[in-house]
Amino acid sequence: MSVDPATVKKIARLARLRVDEAELPALAEEVNGILHFVEQLQAVDVTGVEPLTSVVHVALPRRQDVVTDGGDAEAVLANAPNRIESFFTVPKVVE
């Protein structure tokens, strides 16, 4: 796949980027280099290779999934600038 300066101009417009006309050929060359690299990656045989989320196999620590009462409401609301009963109050943001 090859990208020409007109395509780069269209991509820049869609991304709401301001690009000078003089920069379009250089940007097209850079995008073509990136696409060439992606094509090289697609040529690699990855059959039998498991997908990774990390290069190090580490099990993440997990907490027990237990129901709690959420703590002490009075302590949570102690520094609230405005409150009604046991709720935070905030200014209206939608008219």
Backbone hydrogen bonds in HBPLUS format (Angstrom, degrees):
<---DONOR---> <-ACCEPTOR-->    atom                        ^
c    i                          cat <-CA-CA->   ^        H-A-AA   ^      H-
h    n   atom  resd res      DA  || num        DHA   H-A  angle D-A-AA Bond
n    s   type  num  typ     dist DA aas  dist angle  dist       angle   num
A0007-THR N   A0004-ASP O   3.01 MM   3  5.41 123.7  2.33 108.7 122.3     1
A0008-VAL N   A0004-ASP O   3.13 MM   4  6.53 156.2  2.19 152.5 159.8     2
A0009-LYS N   A0005-PRO O   2.92 MM   4  6.13 152.7  2.00 144.8 152.1     3
A0010-LYS N   A0006-ALA O   3.02 MM   4  6.30 151.5  2.10 142.3 149.6     4
A0011-ILE N   A0007-THR O   2.88 MM   4  6.17 159.7  1.92 151.4 156.9     5
A0012-ALA N   A0008-VAL O   2.87 MM   4  6.05 159.6  1.91 149.8 155.3     6
A0013-ARG N   A0009-LYS O   2.98 MM   4  6.19 151.8  2.06 142.8 150.4     7
A0014-LEU N   A0010-LYS O   2.94 MM   4  6.21 160.3  1.98 151.0 156.0     8
A0015-ALA N   A0011-ILE O   2.92 MM   4  6.11 145.0  2.04 145.1 155.1     9
A0017-LEU N   A0012-ALA O   2.76 MM   5  4.93 178.8  1.76 153.5 153.5    10
A0016-ARG N   A0013-ARG O   3.08 MM   3  4.92 156.4  2.13 100.6 107.0    11
A0023-GLU N   A0020-ASP O   3.02 MM   3  5.38 142.3  2.17 107.0 117.6    12
A0024-LEU N   A0021-GLU O   3.34 MM   3  5.45 150.1  2.44 100.8 108.8    13
A0027-LEU N   A0023-GLU O   3.02 MM   4  6.21 161.2  2.06 159.1 165.1    14
A0028-ALA N   A0024-LEU O   2.88 MM   4  6.03 154.4  1.94 152.2 159.4    15
A0029-GLU N   A0025-PRO O   3.03 MM   4  6.26 149.9  2.12 142.4 150.0    16
A0030-GLU N   A0026-ALA O   3.01 MM   4  6.35 152.3  2.09 145.1 152.5    17
A0031-VAL N   A0027-LEU O   2.90 MM   4  6.16 163.8  1.93 153.6 157.4    18
A0032-ASN N   A0028-ALA O   2.95 MM   4  6.09 156.3  2.00 144.0 150.8    19
A0033-GLY N   A0029-GLU O   2.99 MM   4  6.25 145.6  2.12 140.9 150.0    20
A0034-ILE N   A0030-GLU O   3.00 MM   4  6.37 153.8  2.07 149.5 156.2    21
A0035-LEU N   A0031-VAL O   2.91 MM   4  6.19 164.2  1.93 153.8 158.0    22
A0036-HIS N   A0032-ASN O   2.90 MM   4  6.05 148.2  2.00 141.6 150.4    23
A0037-PHE N   A0033-GLY O   3.04 MM   4  6.30 152.4  2.12 143.8 150.6    24
A0038-VAL N   A0034-ILE O   3.00 MM   4  6.33 154.0  2.07 150.0 157.2    25
A0039-GLU N   A0035-LEU O   2.96 MM   4  6.20 152.7  2.04 144.4 151.7    26
A0040-GLN N   A0036-HIS O   3.04 MM   4  6.36 147.3  2.15 142.5 151.2    27
A0041-LEU N   A0037-PHE O   3.03 MM   4  6.38 150.6  2.12 145.3 153.2    28
A0042-GLN N   A0038-VAL O   2.97 MM   4  6.27 147.8  2.08 147.5 156.3    29
A0043-ALA N   A0040-GLN O   3.16 MM   3  5.25 142.0  2.32  98.6 109.4    30
A0044-VAL N   A0041-LEU O   3.22 MM   3  5.53 161.5  2.25 108.9 114.4    31
A0049-VAL N   A0046-VAL O   3.13 MM   3  5.43 159.8  2.17 132.7 130.7    32
A0076-VAL N   A0072-ASP O   3.11 MM   4  6.41 154.3  2.18 150.2 157.8    33
A0077-LEU N   A0073-ALA O   2.90 MM   4  6.07 160.0  1.94 153.6 158.6    34
A0080-ALA N   A0077-LEU O   3.14 MM   3  5.10 165.9  2.16 108.0 111.9    35
A0089-THR N   A0082-ASN O   3.20 MM   7  5.41 155.9  2.26 126.2 122.3    36
A0084-ILE N   A0087-PHE O   3.05 MM   3  5.39 152.2  2.13 143.7 152.5    37
A0087-PHE N   A0084-ILE O   2.99 MM   3  5.39 143.2  2.12 123.9 135.4    38
